[in-house]
């Protein structure tokens, strides 16, 4: 039975292992408390902006650690709250699907690349040249990774207390659109260029982890030609038709080997969130068949 296979069972460590999503939220909150405390010291706020917030002048002086430190700093309680909500709601799914190491990689790399994109805009347009703090670039990378995981699957988000149902591809385009609109609105005082850089990193990273190389996946959905798979004809129902009927036992073995086993291995490696709609349909059909 499918339920008896090792990789169809929920791993026991899932209930006890440390959540990097929660740890990340704790670190962000702790750093913000340190910010508030040190800001009251003589010249404390200036030291924060000069040495730890991301700035073009800081990078020119060799303060490359700013690409990491700015991600854990925030400009206020509301700034911290909104970033924490994004990390929590999107990060849990990404961490479950990709694992803690890849989750942290998406977050940190998205933040660093997003910071570099923001600094590139600052280099080209002085209006963008101001100290940058916040986890938004890393959080944007998590949002993009979540969108890839749920590319064609509907889900509901609560936006300003209003439930909105969409698919992953819609979330990605909306996020990109908001970032571009913010870049055009220079007076927004938000690092929208960093958001855009984070989105691109999260998208590329998640895409590569799930699919390996570009030709197998397309930004716009398209209909796939039916694949020829082993067939089982029964009096009650029938599966995909691709030739003469075989005996139940032989066709069942072929069906599991050709279609279901790779899907179960994918779940074992990347989590059930990584499945496409077609793979979910095949898995459900297999469950019914085994019953």
C-alpha positions in Angstrom: 0.0 0.0 0.0 1.2 3.5 -0.7 0.6 4.5 2.9 3.1 1.8 4.1 6.0 3.2 2.1 8.7 4.9 4.1 8.6 8.2 2.2 4.8 8.5 2.4 5.0 8.7 6.2 5.5 12.0 8.0 9.1 11.9 9.4 9.2 11.7 13.2 11.7 14.5 13.5 9.2 17.0 11.9 7.4 17.5 15.2 10.5 18.1 17.3 13.1 19.7 15.1 14.0 23.4 15.5 12.2 25.7 13.1 14.6 28.1 11.4 11.6 30.3 10.6 10.9 30.9 14.3 14.6 31.3 15.1 14.9 34.0 12.4 12.0 35.9 13.9 13.6 35.7 17.3 16.9 37.0 16.0 15.3 39.9 14.2 13.4 40.9 17.3 16.5 40.6 19.5 18.5 42.8 17.1 15.8 45.4 17.1 15.8 45.6 20.9 19.6 46.1 20.7 19.0 48.8 18.1 16.6 50.6 20.5 19.0 50.3 23.4 22.1 51.5 21.5 20.2 54.4 19.8 20.0 56.1 23.2 23.7 56.1 23.6 25.7 59.2 22.4 25.9 59.1 18.6 24.4 55.6 18.7 22.0 56.1 15.8 24.7 57.5 13.6 26.9 54.5 14.4 24.1 52.1 13.4 23.6 53.8 10.1 27.3 54.2 9.3 28.5 50.7 10.2 25.6 48.3 10.1 22.8 49.7 7.8 23.5 49.2 4.1 24.7 52.3 2.3 26.6 53.1 -0.8 29.2 55.1 1.2 29.7 52.1 3.5 30.4 49.7 0.7 32.8 52.1 -0.8 34.7 52.1 2.5 34.8 48.3 2.5 32.0 47.6 5.0 30.9 44.6 3.1 29.3 43.0 6.2 26.5 45.6 5.8 25.0 43.3 3.1 24.3 40.9 6.0 23.7 43.1 9.0 21.1 45.4 7.3 18.8 42.4 6.9 18.4 42.0 10.7 17.8 45.7 11.4 14.5 47.6 11.2 13.3 51.2 11.2 10.4 50.7 13.7 8.0 48.3 15.3 5.6 48.3 12.3 8.5 47.6 9.9 9.5 44.7 12.1 5.9 43.4 12.4 5.1 43.3 8.7 8.4 41.7 7.8 7.9 39.1 10.6 4.4 38.3 9.3 5.7 37.7 5.8 8.6 35.5 7.0 6.3 33.5 9.3 3.4 32.8 6.9 5.5 32.2 3.7 8.7 30.9 5.4 7.0 28.0 7.1 5.9 26.5 3.8 9.3 27.1 2.2 11.2 25.6 5.1 8.9 22.5 5.1 9.3 22.0 1.4 13.0 22.8 1.0 14.5 22.1 4.4 16.1 24.5 6.9 19.4 24.9 5.1 17.8 25.9 1.7 15.3 28.1 3.5 18.1 30.0 5.2 20.0 30.2 1.9 17.0 31.7 0.1 16.5 34.2 2.8 20.1 35.4 3.1 21.0 35.3 -0.6 17.8 37.1 -1.5 18.7 39.8 1.1 22.2 40.2 -0.1 21.4 40.3 -3.8 18.4 42.6 -3.1 20.8 44.9 -1.2 23.2 45.0 -4.1 20.4 45.8 -6.6 19.3 48.7 -4.3 22.9 50.0 -4.2 23.1 49.7 -8.0 20.1 52.0 -8.2 21.7 54.3 -5.6 24.8 54.5 -7.7 22.8 55.4 -10.9 20.3 57.6 -9.2 21.2 59.7 -6.1 17.6 59.7 -5.0 18.0 56.1 -3.9 21.1 56.8 -1.9 20.1 56.5 1.8 20.8 53.9 4.5 18.8 50.7 4.1 17.6 48.4 6.8 15.0 45.6 7.0 14.3 42.0 6.2 12.0 42.8 3.3 14.4 41.6 0.5 14.9 38.2 2.2 11.1 38.0 2.9 10.5 38.9 -0.8 12.6 35.9 -1.7 10.5 33.7 0.5 7.3 35.0 -1.1 8.7 34.2 -4.6 9.7 30.7 -3.5 6.3 30.1 -2.0 4.8 31.3 -5.3 6.8 28.7 -7.2 5.8 25.9 -4.9 2.1 26.8 -5.4 2.4 27.9 -9.0 -1.0 26.6 -10.1 -2.5 25.8 -6.7 -5.1 28.2 -5.2 -4.6 29.6 -1.7 -6.1 32.3 0.4 -4.2 35.3 1.9 -5.6 37.8 4.4 -4.8 41.3 3.1 -5.9 44.0 5.4 -8.4 41.6 7.0 -9.8 40.8 3.6 -9.4 37.1 2.3 -8.0 37.0 -1.2 -7.7 33.8 -3.1 -5.1 33.5 -5.9 -2.5 31.2 -7.4 1.3 31.3 -7.0 1.9 32.7 -10.4 -0.5 35.6 -9.6 1.3 36.3 -6.3 4.6 36.5 -8.2 3.4 38.9 -10.8 1.6 41.1 -8.2 4.8 41.2 -6.1 6.9 42.1 -9.1 4.4 44.8 -10.2 4.3 46.4 -6.7 8.1 46.4 -6.6 8.4 48.1 -10.0 5.7 50.6 -9.1 7.5 51.4 -5.9 10.8 51.9 -7.8 9.1 54.4 -10.1 7.8 56.3 -7.1 11.1 57.5 -5.7 9.4 59.4 -2.8 8.1 56.1 -1.3 11.2 55.8 1.0 10.9 52.1 0.6 13.8 49.9 -0.8 11.6 48.5 -3.6 14.7 47.8 -5.7 15.9 45.4 -3.0 12.4 43.8 -3.0 12.7 43.2 -6.7 16.2 41.7 -6.4 14.9 39.4 -3.6 12.0 38.3 -5.6 14.2 37.3 -8.6 16.6 35.3 -6.3 13.8 33.4 -4.6 12.1 32.6 -7.9 15.4 31.4 -9.5 16.5 29.4 -6.5 13.1 27.6 -6.0 12.8 27.0 -9.7 16.2 25.4 -9.9 15.7 23.2 -6.8 12.4 21.9 -8.0 13.1 21.4 -11.7 16.8 21.4 -12.2 17.0 23.2 -15.5 15.0 25.8 -17.4 13.6 23.9 -20.5 11.2 21.8 -18.4 9.3 24.7 -16.9 7.7 27.8 -18.3 6.7 31.1 -16.8 3.3 30.9 -18.6 1.3 27.7 -18.1 0.7 25.6 -21.2 -1.2 22.4 -21.8 0.9 19.2 -21.8 0.4 16.4 -24.2 -0.9 13.3 -22.5 1.9 10.9 -21.6 1.7 7.2 -22.5 1.6 5.2 -19.3 0.7 1.7 -18.3 -3.1 1.0 -18.4 -5.4 -0.8 -16.1 -8.9 -1.5 -17.4 -11.4 -2.6 -14.9 -15.1 -2.9 -15.0 -15.4 -0.1 -12.4 -13.2 2.5 -14.0 -10.2 3.0 -16.2 -7.0 5.1 -16.1 -5.0 6.6 -18.9 -5.5 4.7 -22.1 -2.4 3.9 -24.1 -2.8 0.5 -25.7 -4.0 -3.0 -25.1 -5.2 -3.9 -21.7 -2.9 -5.8 -19.4 -3.6 -7.9 -16.4 -4.3 -6.0 -13.2 -1.2 -7.1 -11.3 1.3 -6.3 -14.2 -0.3 -3.0 -15.1 -0.4 -1.9 -11.4 3.3 -2.6 -11.0 4.2 -0.7 -14.2 1.9 2.2 -13.1 3.6 2.5 -9.7 7.1 2.1 -11.1 6.6 4.5 -14.1 4.5 7.2 -12.5 4.0 7.0 -8.8 7.5 6.1 -7.5 9.2 9.2 -9.0 6.5 11.4 -7.4 7.0 9.8 -4.0 10.8 10.2 -4.3 10.2 13.9 -5.1 8.0 14.2 -1.9 10.8 12.6 0.1 13.4 15.0 -1.3 11.5 18.3 -1.5 8.2 17.8 0.4 4.6 17.5 -0.8 4.4 21.3 -1.6 6.8 20.7 -4.5 4.3 18.6 -6.5 2.6 20.0 -9.6 -1.1 19.7 -10.2 -0.6 16.8 -12.6 1.6 15.0 -10.1 -1.0 15.5 -7.4 -3.7 14.1 -9.7 -1.6 11.0 -10.5 -0.9 10.4 -6.8 -4.6 10.7 -6.0 -5.5 8.3 -8.8 -2.9 5.8 -7.4 -4.4 6.0 -3.9 -7.8 5.2 -5.3 -6.4 2.4 -7.4 -4.7 0.8 -4.4 -7.9 0.9 -2.4 
